[in-house]
């Protein structure tokens, strides 16, 4: 008999804490997975859940400037050999590039 879902979540969280890790965020895929690229990616291969979400970071540097970066999904998804996922990753990559470029222009203006 397998471990019930809620118990597994609790056990994984506790085990991570014991090893010095913290859980930064939890995503309820069924409740929040409306983003079409994430949904399409999971339909292509459920193991891609290990690599979601597409991470974008924003932080302030020591000289009080905003730093913005996004992970390249093409590079991140190369670990899973799937042409369907690569196609989605390329599409997402172009969109993330535009976001970072747009914000960069806005910050400099």
N, C-alpha and C positions, 0 to 999 in steps of 0.2 A: 504494500500500500504506500502510495506517495505522500509527501508532506503537503498539507493544505496550503493554498496560495498565501493567505494572510500570515500563517505561521512561518512560512518560508521567508517572507519579507522581514518579519521580526528577527528570525534567526540570522539572516544574512546581515542585517543592520547591526545586531549585537556582535557578531563575529568580526565585522569590519572595525567596530569600536575597540574591541579587544586588541586588534592589531595596530591601533593608532590611526585609523582612517575615520573620516567623517562623511556623512551624506550631505552634499551641498543642495541637492534638489531631488525630488521624486516626481516622476511624470506618470500619471494615470493615462496610459495610451488610449483606452476606450473612451475616457471622458474628455480628453484634450486633443486627440490626434485628428484635427481637422486640416492641418497643413497638408496640401496635396502631395508634396514631394516626399514627406516622411511616410505618408500612407502608401504611396506607390512603391517606395523603397521596401517597406515591410511586406507588401504583397509579392514583390520579386524574390525576397529572401528574408525570412524572419531573423536570421543571425545578424542582419544589419542593425538590429536594435542595440547591439553592443557598441555601435559607433554613433548612434544618434544622441542628442540632436546635433544639427550643424552648429558648431560652436562659434560664437562671435563674442569677442571680449572688448571691453572698454575700461580703461583705467587712466588715472592721472599720474603723469611722470613726476620725477623730483622737481623739475622746473615748471610744474603746474600746467603742463600741456596735456590735452587729451590724446590718448593712444588708442587706436581702433584697429583690430585685426580679425580676420576670419580664417578658419581652417579650410584648406583646399579639399573639398570633398572627393575630388578625383584621386588625390594621393591617399586620403584616408580609406577609401573603399577599394584600393588595389589589393588589399588583403583578402577580400572576397572576390573570387574570380567569376564575375557575372557581367556579361555584356549589357544586359538590361539595366543593372545597377550603374555601370559606367556611363550609359547614356543619360540616366537621371542625374548622376553626379556632374557631368559636363554641363547640363542645363542649369543646375543649382550653382555651380562654380561661376558661370557667367553672371548670374543674378547677384551673387555675393560680391563679385568684383565691382559691379555697378553701384551697389550700396556703399561699399567702402570708398569708392571714388567720389560719389555724390556727397557723402558726409565730409570727406577731406576737402572738397571745394567749399562746402558750407562753413567749415571751421576756419578756413583761411580767409574767407570773405570778411 
